[in-house]
Amino acid sequence: MAISQSGGAQPKAEDPAATLPGPRCPKCGWSDVRMSRSKGALDAALLGALSMAPFRCRTCSHRFYRFHRRPVAG
């Protein structure tokens, strides 16, 4: 993060996480969502194979799936 002249922190343009929007709830449109747990081994295996992750909206409690890139171990 770079510090601006006004003293606030601003994200760098080359930081991909700063330019990508987070997931939004498809039901209510809020971005206050968190990753949710899988509903079993079969669900986890299928989601992992498809690179998808379950999310839950903290506002309306709607559960939905989005593509999710996992960090590469290195």
C-alpha positions in Angstrom: 0.0 0.0 0.0 1.2 3.5 -0.8 0.6 6.4 1.5 -1.0 9.4 -0.2 -0.2 13.0 0.7 -3.4 13.2 2.7 -2.1 10.4 4.9 -4.5 7.7 3.9 -3.4 4.4 2.5 -4.3 3.7 -1.1 -3.9 0.4 -3.0 -1.2 0.2 -5.7 -2.4 -0.2 -9.2 -0.4 -3.4 -9.8 -2.0 -5.2 -6.8 -4.6 -7.5 -8.5 -6.5 -7.9 -5.3 -7.0 -4.1 -5.1 -8.7 -4.1 -8.6 -10.8 -7.2 -8.3 -14.2 -6.7 -6.7 -15.2 -9.2 -4.0 -18.2 -11.5 -4.4 -21.6 -9.9 -4.1 -24.8 -11.7 -3.0 -26.9 -12.5 -6.0 -30.1 -12.2 -3.9 -29.7 -8.8 -2.2 -26.6 -7.3 -3.9 -24.6 -6.6 -0.8 -20.8 -7.4 -0.7 -20.8 -8.3 3.0 -20.2 -12.0 2.3 -18.0 -14.7 3.8 -16.8 -18.1 2.7 -19.1 -20.9 4.0 -18.4 -24.5 4.8 -19.1 -27.3 2.3 -22.2 -29.4 3.1 -20.4 -32.8 3.0 -17.5 -34.7 1.4 -19.2 -35.0 -2.0 -20.0 -31.3 -2.1 -16.4 -30.5 -1.1 -15.0 -32.8 -3.8 -17.2 -31.4 -6.5 -16.5 -27.8 -5.6 -12.8 -28.5 -5.4 -12.7 -30.1 -8.8 -14.6 -27.1 -10.3 -12.5 -24.5 -8.3 -15.7 -23.2 -6.8 -16.3 -22.1 -3.2 -19.5 -21.7 -1.1 -20.2 -18.2 0.2 -22.9 -16.9 2.6 -24.3 -13.4 2.7 -24.1 -11.8 6.2 -27.0 -9.6 5.4 -29.7 -12.0 4.1 -28.0 -15.4 4.9 -28.3 -16.5 1.2 -25.9 -19.3 0.3 -24.3 -19.3 -3.2 -21.3 -20.5 -5.1 -18.5 -18.6 -6.9 -15.3 -19.5 -8.7 -12.5 -19.2 -6.3 -8.8 -19.3 -7.0 -6.8 -21.0 -4.3 -3.3 -19.7 -3.5 -0.5 -21.6 -5.2 1.8 -23.4 -2.6 5.4 -22.5 -3.3 
